[in-house]
Amino acid sequence: KKYLLHWASLFLAVMQNKGRGTFISFEGIDGSGKSTQIELIKKYLLKNKKKVLFTREPGGTFEAELIRKLILSKNKKINLDNKTEILLLLAARHEHYKKLIEPAIRNGTIIICDRFIDSTLAYQCAGNNELKKFYFQISKLLINKFEPDLTILLDISPIKALERINERKNKNKYDNKNLSFFSNVRKGYNELAKNNSRIQKLNALNDKNILAEKIRKLIINLLK
């Protein structure tokens, strides 16, 4: 009887995961080259006729994009408390997850997301255990323990990142942050990478084509 129950549970687990999609996130401080690498992997996956969805955070749905505009606004009259900003990001993520990510995962789609949970931890919570605790409490209620299958972390020195940011024409409020801010965020990312095997850290200063090849290999191995 126990033997039959064991195999029945294994069969159910296999059936539940059959056709499950794959969720891949790209992370890094502003100026790390995420947009460039996402565009390159997009061309590769579409060329190989993969069932793939590209999205971003905050954003991804109409409602979440509205929240994005508020969070990234350069309006100096908007001065959000740290916890308020986390709550807004989680509200946007909940909309994103329930309306876009979860259905796509169930449908067997490959999802490539520009930023996800690690961005909130690195940008809004880095070095602050109280904020991390607050984040995890609310996040668990909204998306349980859902996380990417693979996270590509593009690591770059804040000095180099700022050089790239200064060349941009259109900037949001984070693009105007100083060296100290980005150093703290990078530290937060590196701590996350040390403690999580799903996060693969790559040198963002490598030639973009060499970097793209490394990313392709990581994704191909995951999809196998």
Backbone bond lengths (Angstrom), bond angles and torsions (degrees), N, CA, C in turn:
res aa  C-N    CA-C-N  psi(-1)  N-CA   C-N-CA  omega(-1)  CA-C   N-CA-C  phi
1 K - - - 1.463 - - 1.542 111.18 -
2 K 1.333 114.47 -46.98 1.470 119.46 178.89 1.520 110.67 -61.01
3 Y 1.342 115.77 -38.36 1.461 122.14 -179.83 1.529 110.46 -61.80
4 L 1.348 115.80 -44.94 1.464 121.19 179.78 1.516 111.81 -65.72
5 L 1.334 116.22 -40.99 1.468 120.70 178.88 1.520 111.06 -63.69
6 H 1.345 115.70 -38.72 1.467 120.89 179.24 1.524 110.71 -61.07
7 W 1.355 116.38 -48.10 1.462 120.09 -178.84 1.522 112.43 -70.55
8 A 1.311 115.85 -31.03 1.473 119.88 176.68 1.519 110.79 -65.36
9 S 1.339 116.23 -41.39 1.469 120.26 179.73 1.528 110.94 -67.87
10 L 1.333 116.49 -36.71 1.470 120.46 177.57 1.520 110.77 -65.81
11 F 1.330 115.77 -40.91 1.465 121.05 179.38 1.528 111.04 -62.60
12 L 1.321 116.23 -43.37 1.474 121.03 179.03 1.517 110.98 -63.34
13 A 1.332 116.37 -40.35 1.468 120.55 179.87 1.516 110.98 -63.38
14 V 1.344 115.66 -41.70 1.469 120.39 179.14 1.529 110.57 -64.48
15 M 1.337 116.04 -44.35 1.460 120.78 -178.61 1.523 112.07 -64.49
16 Q 1.349 116.15 -36.69 1.468 120.53 179.57 1.520 111.37 -67.21
17 N 1.345 116.59 -33.59 1.461 120.74 -178.41 1.524 113.20 -89.64
18 K 1.364 115.43 -8.98 1.460 119.87 -179.14 1.528 109.90 -63.49
19 G 1.317 115.88 125.65 1.454 118.89 178.78 1.522 114.34 79.75
20 R 1.334 117.54 4.92 1.456 119.97 -179.94 1.518 109.45 -66.83
21 G 1.312 114.66 140.40 1.458 119.90 179.18 1.522 112.13 -76.15
22 T 1.326 115.26 -178.32 1.466 122.55 -179.96 1.516 109.49 -124.48
23 F 1.323 116.30 133.49 1.470 120.77 -178.03 1.520 110.16 -113.52
24 I 1.322 115.63 119.58 1.466 122.22 -178.32 1.527 109.31 -123.40
25 S 1.325 116.13 129.35 1.469 119.66 178.57 1.524 110.57 -113.63
26 F 1.318 115.05 151.19 1.467 122.53 173.41 1.522 108.18 -112.18
27 E 1.324 116.38 132.46 1.458 121.31 -178.27 1.531 111.41 -132.60
28 G 1.318 115.17 164.45 1.463 121.48 178.12 1.508 110.08 151.68
29 I 1.325 116.62 159.44 1.461 119.69 177.43 1.529 108.80 -67.66
30 D 1.314 116.61 160.44 1.462 120.62 177.26 1.529 109.08 -55.83
31 G 1.323 115.83 136.72 1.460 120.13 -179.20 1.522 113.54 90.96
32 S 1.344 116.82 5.95 1.473 119.48 -178.18 1.520 112.88 -82.69
33 G 1.338 117.63 -11.87 1.462 120.85 177.42 1.522 114.12 95.16
34 K 1.323 116.57 21.34 1.469 120.06 179.81 1.530 112.46 -58.46
35 S 1.320 115.51 -47.38 1.474 120.06 -176.76 1.527 111.71 -58.50
36 T 1.324 116.50 -41.74 1.468 121.55 179.24 1.520 110.97 -62.43
37 Q 1.338 116.20 -47.20 1.466 120.25 -177.24 1.528 112.26 -70.72
38 I 1.320 116.84 -34.38 1.472 119.85 176.51 1.523 109.96 -65.36
39 E 1.325 117.03 -38.94 1.466 121.07 178.72 1.528 110.85 -64.83
40 L 1.329 117.10 -38.52 1.467 121.63 179.93 1.535 111.33 -69.00
41 I 1.329 116.73 -42.08 1.468 118.83 179.00 1.525 110.26 -71.47
42 K 1.314 116.20 -28.31 1.475 120.74 176.54 1.528 110.10 -62.54
43 K 1.325 116.56 -47.50 1.464 121.44 179.46 1.528 110.54 -60.91
44 Y 1.329 115.75 -41.71 1.462 120.70 -178.53 1.530 111.64 -64.86
45 L 1.324 117.13 -49.26 1.462 120.98 -176.89 1.531 112.65 -67.19
46 L 1.333 115.83 -39.89 1.464 119.17 179.07 1.537 111.02 -68.86
47 K 1.329 115.98 -35.88 1.461 120.77 177.69 1.528 110.78 -62.93
48 N 1.341 114.59 -34.47 1.462 120.22 179.37 1.530 112.56 -91.59
49 K 1.331 114.77 15.38 1.472 123.35 173.49 1.529 113.57 54.25
50 K 1.325 115.17 42.84 1.458 120.52 176.54 1.533 109.57 -84.21
51 K 1.319 115.40 147.98 1.466 121.58 176.40 1.521 107.00 -81.13
52 V 1.333 116.06 97.52 1.463 119.95 -169.89 1.526 112.50 -133.61
53 L 1.325 114.84 145.72 1.459 122.85 179.30 1.522 108.48 -125.28
54 F 1.331 116.86 130.62 1.458 121.11 178.09 1.525 109.29 -109.21
55 T 1.328 116.07 131.39 1.455 120.10 -177.12 1.532 109.56 -147.18
56 R 1.325 116.90 -176.70 1.466 119.65 -177.32 1.521 110.91 -151.56
57 E 1.346 114.58 164.70 1.455 120.82 173.98 1.521 109.91 -134.00
58 P 1.350 117.67 147.85 1.463 122.65 -14.76 1.523 110.49 -63.64
59 G 1.319 115.94 145.36 1.459 120.76 -179.61 1.510 111.58 138.56
60 G 1.323 116.05 -158.69 1.453 121.08 177.90 1.511 114.06 102.33
61 T 1.324 117.20 -29.11 1.465 122.29 174.63 1.526 107.65 -130.26
62 F 1.318 116.62 165.48 1.467 120.46 -179.19 1.525 111.07 -55.93
63 E 1.340 116.08 -46.74 1.471 120.32 -177.51 1.531 111.55 -66.60
64 A 1.326 115.72 -42.75 1.468 120.29 -179.35 1.527 111.67 -66.85
65 E 1.334 116.79 -32.35 1.470 120.20 177.57 1.531 111.00 -67.73
66 L 1.326 117.11 -33.14 1.469 120.82 176.15 1.528 110.27 -64.19
67 I 1.335 115.42 -41.69 1.471 120.06 177.88 1.525 109.90 -65.88
68 R 1.321 116.73 -37.82 1.471 121.70 177.91 1.536 110.94 -56.49
69 K 1.324 115.67 -46.01 1.469 120.43 -179.32 1.517 111.30 -58.80
70 L 1.320 116.20 -39.45 1.465 120.77 179.52 1.527 111.00 -67.80
71 I 1.331 116.20 -46.87 1.470 120.51 -177.11 1.526 112.06 -65.01
72 L 1.328 116.83 -40.81 1.471 120.52 -175.57 1.526 114.00 -90.85
73 S 1.330 116.82 1.07 1.455 120.88 -178.26 1.536 112.04 -59.27
74 K 1.330 115.48 140.86 1.470 120.76 177.32 1.533 111.53 -91.72
75 N 1.326 116.31 4.76 1.468 121.45 178.24 1.532 109.76 -61.31
76 K 1.305 117.27 116.97 1.465 121.95 -175.60 1.528 113.07 -69.20
77 K 1.325 116.03 -14.94 1.468 119.43 177.44 1.534 111.32 -74.87
78 I 1.343 116.16 -19.31 1.465 120.82 178.99 1.527 108.42 -89.37
79 N 1.320 115.73 110.58 1.463 121.18 -178.77 1.527 108.51 -131.43
80 L 1.327 116.19 85.55 1.459 121.97 -173.66 1.523 112.63 -78.18
81 D 1.327 115.61 137.77 1.461 120.90 170.78 1.530 108.04 -64.91
82 N 1.332 116.86 152.08 1.469 120.92 -177.44 1.534 112.59 -55.42
83 K 1.329 116.07 -44.52 1.458 119.79 -178.69 1.527 111.27 -69.99
84 T 1.312 116.56 -33.25 1.470 120.18 177.17 1.522 110.07 -64.00
85 E 1.323 115.79 -42.73 1.466 120.02 179.46 1.532 110.88 -63.82
86 I 1.326 117.07 -41.31 1.464 120.92 177.42 1.528 110.27 -62.26
87 L 1.323 116.72 -43.01 1.468 121.05 179.14 1.529 111.44 -62.18
88 L 1.324 116.45 -39.93 1.469 120.30 178.04 1.532 110.99 -65.57
89 L 1.321 116.12 -42.90 1.462 120.42 178.17 1.527 111.43 -62.60
90 L 1.324 116.23 -40.28 1.459 120.39 179.33 1.522 111.64 -70.70
91 A 1.329 116.57 -33.31 1.472 120.29 175.95 1.530 109.65 -64.29
92 A 1.335 115.50 -44.36 1.468 120.31 177.75 1.525 110.32 -63.41
93 R 1.334 116.96 -40.69 1.469 121.13 -179.40 1.526 110.95 -65.99
94 H 1.315 116.94 -38.61 1.461 120.07 179.29 1.526 110.64 -61.85
95 E 1.339 116.92 -44.63 1.468 121.49 176.84 1.529 110.39 -60.83
96 H 1.315 114.97 -44.86 1.459 122.93 -178.63 1.533 110.86 -62.01
97 Y 1.322 115.11 -47.25 1.462 121.24 -177.04 1.529 112.26 -66.84
98 K 1.330 116.04 -49.16 1.471 120.11 -175.36 1.527 112.82 -69.94
99 K 1.332 116.43 -37.33 1.462 119.60 -173.17 1.530 114.38 -94.92
100 L 1.321 117.31 -23.18 1.471 119.14 -175.53 1.529 113.19 -123.57
101 I 1.333 116.64 -55.83 1.464 120.44 -172.59 1.529 112.69 -67.34
102 E 1.327 116.91 -53.78 1.467 120.26 -176.35 1.534 112.41 -59.36
103 P 1.340 119.49 -46.94 1.479 119.21 177.72 1.532 112.59 -61.85
104 A 1.350 116.40 -38.15 1.464 120.11 -179.66 1.523 111.55 -67.54
105 I 1.316 116.87 -39.31 1.466 122.01 177.38 1.526 109.91 -61.08
106 R 1.319 115.85 -44.89 1.473 120.74 179.86 1.527 111.58 -65.50
107 N 1.319 115.51 -25.64 1.457 121.63 -177.42 1.530 113.06 -89.39
108 G 1.331 116.11 3.99 1.460 120.46 176.97 1.519 115.08 79.01
109 T 1.319 117.02 22.13 1.464 121.86 -177.11 1.527 111.86 -87.36
110 I 1.330 115.93 146.51 1.465 121.66 170.00 1.527 106.31 -84.85
111 I 1.308 117.31 125.04 1.465 121.09 179.89 1.524 109.43 -112.70
112 I 1.329 115.95 126.05 1.463 122.13 174.42 1.525 106.75 -110.07
113 C 1.323 116.08 118.66 1.469 120.49 -175.33 1.528 111.59 -118.80
114 D 1.315 115.42 126.01 1.473 122.33 175.36 1.533 107.26 -80.69
115 R 1.333 115.51 97.65 1.462 126.25 -177.03 1.531 111.66 80.16
116 F 1.349 114.19 145.89 1.461 120.31 173.32 1.530 108.10 -157.46
117 I 1.324 118.76 -137.20 1.464 120.91 -171.56 1.526 114.12 -58.60
118 D 1.333 117.24 -35.18 1.474 120.08 -175.99 1.525 112.41 -67.19
119 S 1.327 116.77 -29.62 1.470 119.52 177.16 1.523 111.19 -63.51
120 T 1.327 116.58 -42.15 1.461 120.27 179.82 1.519 110.30 -63.84
121 L 1.325 116.11 -41.95 1.464 119.91 179.80 1.523 111.85 -67.30
122 A 1.326 117.04 -39.01 1.472 120.55 -178.00 1.524 112.86 -77.82
123 Y 1.332 116.87 -41.67 1.460 120.77 -176.08 1.536 113.26 -83.77
124 Q 1.315 116.23 -46.26 1.462 118.96 -173.84 1.532 114.25 -94.72
125 C 1.341 117.43 -22.17 1.471 119.33 -172.28 1.527 115.30 -119.07
126 A 1.316 118.51 -6.73 1.475 121.30 -173.69 1.525 112.02 -53.13
127 G 1.338 115.59 126.26 1.457 120.65 175.92 1.512 114.95 76.85
128 N 1.339 117.64 6.26 1.463 120.95 -177.99 1.536 109.19 -128.96
129 N 1.317 115.97 99.77 1.469 121.03 -176.65 1.522 112.91 -65.51
130 E 1.314 116.83 -31.88 1.469 120.36 178.63 1.529 110.60 -63.82
131 L 1.345 115.65 -43.93 1.463 119.98 179.10 1.529 111.29 -68.34
132 K 1.327 116.95 -36.22 1.472 120.62 177.74 1.531 110.31 -62.81
133 K 1.323 116.10 -44.67 1.458 121.44 179.09 1.529 110.48 -61.68
134 F 1.331 115.34 -43.91 1.465 121.65 178.73 1.531 109.94 -60.62
135 Y 1.345 115.70 -46.23 1.462 121.27 -179.84 1.532 111.26 -58.91
136 F 1.335 117.11 -50.85 1.466 121.02 -176.20 1.530 112.30 -63.78
137 Q 1.326 116.69 -35.61 1.470 120.33 179.02 1.528 110.93 -61.93
138 I 1.326 116.15 -47.80 1.468 120.36 -177.75 1.522 110.86 -74.02
139 S 1.323 117.03 -41.93 1.458 121.63 -178.02 1.522 111.37 -59.24
140 K 1.329 116.90 -41.07 1.462 121.09 -179.27 1.530 110.92 -61.62
141 L 1.317 116.46 -36.05 1.468 120.56 179.39 1.529 111.75 -68.39
142 L 1.335 115.96 -31.79 1.469 120.52 -173.39 1.531 114.36 -91.94
143 I 1.328 116.72 -44.88 1.476 119.18 -176.84 1.524 112.13 -127.40
144 N 1.340 115.81 15.63 1.462 122.64 -178.46 1.530 108.82 56.39
145 K 1.329 118.35 -125.74 1.470 120.68 -179.26 1.530 110.89 -113.98
146 F 1.314 116.12 27.90 1.464 119.96 -178.83 1.522 110.60 -63.32
147 E 1.330 116.48 134.14 1.462 121.85 177.49 1.528 109.44 -149.73
148 P 1.321 116.81 165.18 1.469 119.62 -179.83 1.528 112.25 -62.93
149 D 1.336 115.91 155.07 1.465 121.27 172.37 1.523 109.59 -76.71
150 L 1.322 115.54 -28.72 1.464 122.38 179.35 1.520 108.82 -150.37
151 T 1.324 115.64 137.04 1.461 120.84 175.10 1.522 109.12 -123.90
152 I 1.325 116.03 123.50 1.469 122.23 175.77 1.521 107.61 -93.54
153 L 1.328 116.71 113.65 1.462 121.61 178.75 1.523 109.21 -103.14
154 L 1.321 115.94 113.50 1.467 121.11 177.88 1.520 108.66 -90.15
155 D 1.311 115.28 109.49 1.466 121.30 -174.39 1.524 110.98 -96.03
156 I 1.331 114.89 131.51 1.466 120.88 -178.70 1.519 109.41 -147.81
157 S 1.333 116.84 148.77 1.459 119.18 177.40 1.533 108.92 -69.43
158 P 1.327 117.98 140.80 1.468 121.23 -179.69 1.531 113.37 -56.73
159 I 1.331 117.25 -31.57 1.470 120.71 179.51 1.524 109.96 -63.94
160 K 1.334 116.42 -47.76 1.465 121.05 178.44 1.523 111.12 -65.30
161 A 1.335 115.37 -38.55 1.467 120.02 -180.00 1.524 110.56 -62.64
162 L 1.321 116.77 -42.54 1.466 120.81 179.92 1.522 111.74 -65.36
163 E 1.326 116.69 -33.66 1.472 120.61 176.27 1.526 109.92 -60.92
164 R 1.314 115.93 -42.72 1.469 121.01 178.78 1.532 110.93 -68.26
165 I 1.332 116.21 -43.99 1.468 121.03 -178.34 1.523 110.96 -60.66
166 N 1.324 116.16 -39.22 1.473 120.46 -178.18 1.530 112.82 -65.64
167 E 1.331 116.65 -17.14 1.471 120.68 178.12 1.528 112.23 -85.94
168 R 1.332 116.88 -9.61 1.466 120.85 -178.44 1.523 111.71 -74.21
169 K 1.326 115.17 145.02 1.466 120.35 176.34 1.522 111.00 -86.12
170 N 1.335 115.88 -45.47 1.464 120.78 -179.78 1.523 109.93 -101.19
171 K 1.320 116.20 120.68 1.463 120.87 -177.18 1.526 111.14 -122.91
172 N 1.347 115.57 146.26 1.457 119.85 171.60 1.522 108.85 -104.00
173 K 1.325 117.31 -175.47 1.470 119.27 -172.89 1.535 112.94 -64.75
174 Y 1.339 117.29 -28.95 1.466 119.41 179.88 1.524 112.16 -73.91
175 D 1.320 116.13 -27.41 1.467 119.69 178.02 1.527 111.79 -65.99
176 N 1.311 116.20 -18.40 1.466 120.62 -179.22 1.535 113.04 -95.76
177 K 1.332 116.58 5.15 1.465 120.45 178.51 1.532 110.35 -72.64
178 N 1.346 115.71 160.29 1.476 119.88 -175.59 1.527 112.66 -93.98
179 L 1.328 114.81 179.39 1.469 122.35 -176.80 1.524 111.96 -59.68
180 S 1.317 116.11 -41.27 1.461 120.88 -179.13 1.524 111.38 -61.15
181 F 1.328 116.62 -41.29 1.457 121.35 179.88 1.522 110.66 -61.47
182 F 1.335 116.70 -50.46 1.464 120.29 -177.69 1.533 112.43 -68.14
183 S 1.333 116.65 -29.88 1.471 120.12 176.05 1.525 110.01 -64.59
184 N 1.318 115.92 -40.11 1.467 121.41 179.31 1.531 111.34 -67.78
185 V 1.339 116.15 -40.05 1.463 120.66 178.79 1.529 110.33 -66.10
186 R 1.324 115.68 -42.99 1.471 119.58 178.54 1.524 110.90 -60.86
187 K 1.320 115.95 -40.99 1.468 120.60 177.64 1.530 110.17 -60.55
188 G 1.330 115.29 -41.96 1.462 119.90 178.09 1.519 112.07 -60.96
189 Y 1.323 116.46 -43.02 1.465 121.43 177.69 1.529 111.26 -62.28
190 N 1.321 116.34 -44.15 1.465 120.15 -177.94 1.524 111.96 -64.69
191 E 1.319 116.51 -35.10 1.468 120.56 176.88 1.528 110.52 -66.40
192 L 1.333 115.87 -40.63 1.469 120.41 177.56 1.528 110.92 -63.11
193 A 1.335 116.26 -41.84 1.469 121.26 -178.53 1.532 111.57 -64.78
194 K 1.332 116.66 -35.81 1.466 120.73 179.79 1.527 112.01 -65.05
195 N 1.325 115.18 -32.60 1.466 120.31 -173.13 1.525 114.53 -102.10
196 N 1.333 117.44 7.47 1.457 119.04 -176.65 1.526 111.56 -144.67
197 S 1.320 116.18 116.23 1.465 120.91 -176.22 1.527 113.44 -70.33
198 R 1.337 118.36 -18.71 1.475 119.32 178.75 1.531 111.34 -72.46
199 I 1.343 117.17 -17.26 1.465 120.96 -178.99 1.527 109.68 -90.68
200 Q 1.326 115.57 117.08 1.462 122.03 178.38 1.530 108.90 -106.29
201 K 1.325 115.58 112.71 1.473 120.71 -176.65 1.522 110.28 -90.20
202 L 1.343 115.16 129.03 1.464 121.33 179.42 1.520 110.00 -125.85
203 N 1.323 115.49 150.84 1.465 121.07 179.53 1.525 110.05 -75.80
204 A 1.320 116.39 112.23 1.469 121.59 -176.43 1.525 112.98 -71.15
205 L 1.331 117.21 -10.62 1.471 120.43 -179.88 1.525 112.43 -88.99
206 N 1.332 116.98 -3.99 1.472 119.50 174.85 1.529 109.64 -63.38
207 D 1.321 116.54 157.85 1.455 121.29 173.20 1.521 108.76 -51.49
208 K 1.331 116.64 136.41 1.470 119.92 -172.53 1.528 113.06 -60.03
209 N 1.336 118.16 -32.31 1.460 121.09 179.89 1.529 112.06 -75.57
210 I 1.328 116.04 -36.05 1.468 120.65 175.80 1.530 109.28 -66.08
211 L 1.327 115.25 -43.09 1.463 121.67 178.23 1.528 110.64 -62.43
212 A 1.322 116.15 -42.95 1.465 121.31 179.42 1.528 111.51 -61.28
213 E 1.338 116.47 -37.89 1.470 121.15 179.16 1.529 110.67 -66.06
214 K 1.315 116.93 -40.31 1.475 121.11 178.10 1.527 110.37 -63.67
215 I 1.323 115.89 -41.14 1.463 121.26 179.63 1.527 110.35 -65.93
216 R 1.320 115.98 -42.57 1.475 120.27 178.47 1.531 110.73 -58.61
217 K 1.327 116.75 -44.27 1.463 120.83 -179.00 1.522 111.29 -62.71
218 L 1.322 116.50 -41.81 1.469 120.49 178.40 1.521 111.16 -61.75
219 I 1.331 115.78 -42.92 1.467 120.34 -178.11 1.528 111.54 -71.77
220 I 1.333 117.00 -40.67 1.475 120.87 178.53 1.528 110.55 -61.96
221 N 1.337 116.54 -43.32 1.460 120.79 178.74 1.521 111.40 -62.56
222 L 1.320 116.26 -37.75 1.470 121.00 178.78 1.527 110.52 -66.66
223 L 1.324 116.25 -42.91 1.465 120.69 -176.63 1.528 112.76 -70.40
224 K 1.329 116.63 -21.60 1.477 119.97 177.71 1.525 111.03 -65.74
